[in-house]
Amino acid sequence: MRTTLFWFRNDLRLHDQRALQQAVEHAQAHGQGLLLVYVHEPVQDAPTAWGFRRTGEHRRRFVADTLQDLQTSLKALGQRLVLLHGPVADVLPACARLVRADTVFCEDIAAPEEQAQVQALIHAGLTVKTLWQSSLIEPDALPFAAEDMPQVFTEFRQRIESAGLQPLAPLPALTQLNAPPSDNMTALPGWTEDAFTLLQAHTEGDAHPRSNFTYTQAACRGGEASALAHLHSYLTPPWPDRYKQTRNALQGQHTSSHWSPWLATGAVSARRIWAELQAYEQTHGSNDGTYWLWFELLWRDNFRLLHRQHGPQLYAARGLSNLPQPSHFPKDFQRWCNGQTGEPIVDAGMRELAATGFTSNRMRQIVASFLVHDLSCDWRAGAAWFESQLVDFDVCSNQGNWLYVSGRGTDPRVGRRFNPAKQTQDHDAQGRYRQVWLA
């Protein structure tokens, strides 16, 4: 018997899983088994050009939790998740040869490194069928061609809203999957039995005891089950109604939606969130708070679609701008990473990030601005540090936001400097946030 191979990437869930549904239908149509694979590449364990490990402990732990949750869900359906460590270009072709698979199904990710992975599989002789499924709005449904996409977010949003575009309804969770092949997966190079071993994650200990929102709590672990539980918990009055008023708060469990870690791993889909938000509005009414949640999800779409439009250019030193090459001062950058710049609001934010793998959106803007505009360091170093540290790292949003703050993206303003004194007065006038993280 031949096999259909499905490669999980940043879509670690069973609901709204169109790519996996496509693989299931292919397997059924051809009378094939179904092999489900996740690959952890060695490059994630290596040091970056800036001198630190590419994937830090907090994100490793969260992703490992997510994989364990997915393994449990698949086991209940008579399936399994094969965990492999090694370059995608090596381990997936080897896997395909073992189970006699010539077609790989996976989600489409527009970032350059992820695109290169797919090309490597094609060069290895595999047929790869990718499916775009990470945004609210389908690219083919947009009221403009990809090459003509508005460069400024406001126009992007207005044109989508004027066209009356709505996301497709999310698919229900898959309840039937083809059986896996009987081949011995332990013979594969890089085969790993346990998700925490695969990611070399540390399971002992909790996040910083002073953290106001701890992703290692039982209800806030990685995985689809926790994602949906948290989604339902947040979509309870009055939290969504207050979102616009509280979204810039530096701390507080319900000041923001905190959906981002599960969105980043794909444990919940944006379309599932939107469907649940619409159901909330039908019951409790719509308002500025619920609209602003849609607004933020559209920002996420915008960063994804910019990657489809500009690709590798978003990773160049100049970004999309004509600005000169960024300067860099390694000692100042290290002080920033350590939360030892001498600017209290910045140091508090950087220490929270190091301790918990999370900090608020407002704080991310403050510390990013300080690195680029006050310390005159390379924005790419800051983006790499966020990639290493953030539990909710998302390649498109991270790159897009750093380009935005540095003035090297599509925003018409040259730069987005956030004055630390003003930000402190506006968002931590009583010093409560600084007291938590600088004590």
HELIX and SHEET records of a PDB file:
HELIX    1   1 ARG A   18  ALA A   29  1                                  12    
HELIX    2   2 PRO A   42  GLN A   44  5                                   3    
HELIX    3   3 GLU A   57  ALA A   76  1                                  20    
HELIX    4   4 VAL A   88  VAL A   99  1                                  12    
HELIX    5   5 PRO A  112  HIS A  123  1                                  12    
HELIX    6   6 PRO A  139  ALA A  141  5                                   3    
HELIX    7   7 ALA A  146  ASP A  148  5                                   3    
HELIX    8   8 PHE A  153  SER A  162  1                                  10    
HELIX    9   9 MET A  185  ALA A  187  5                                   3    
HELIX   10  10 ALA A  195  LEU A  199  1                                   5    
HELIX   11  11 ALA A  218  CYS A  220  5                                   3    
HELIX   12  12 GLU A  224  TYR A  234  1                                  11    
HELIX   13  13 PRO A  240  ARG A  242  5                                   3    
HELIX   14  14 TYR A  243  THR A  246  1                                   4    
HELIX   15  15 SER A  260  THR A  265  1                                   6    
HELIX   16  16 ALA A  270  HIS A  284  1                                  15    
HELIX   17  17 ASP A  288  HIS A  310  1                                  23    
HELIX   18  18 GLY A  311  TYR A  315  5                                   5    
HELIX   19  19 PRO A  330  ASN A  338  1                                   9    
HELIX   20  20 PRO A  344  THR A  356  1                                  13    
HELIX   21  21 ASN A  361  SER A  369  1                                   9    
HELIX   22  22 PHE A  370  ASP A  374  3                                   5    
HELIX   23  23 TRP A  379  GLN A  389  1                                  11    
HELIX   24  24 VAL A  395  SER A  406  1                                  12    
HELIX   25  25 PRO A  420  HIS A  427  1                                   8    
HELIX   26  26 ARG A  432  LEU A  438  1                                   7    
SHEET    1   A 6 THR A 127  LEU A 131  0                                        
SHEET    2   A 6 THR A 103  GLU A 107  1                                        
SHEET    3   A 6 THR A   3  PHE A   8  1                                        
SHEET    4   A 6 GLY A  33  HIS A  40  1                                        
SHEET    5   A 6 LEU A  81  HIS A  85  1                                        
SHEET    6   A 6 TRP A 191  THR A 192 -1                                        
END                                                                             
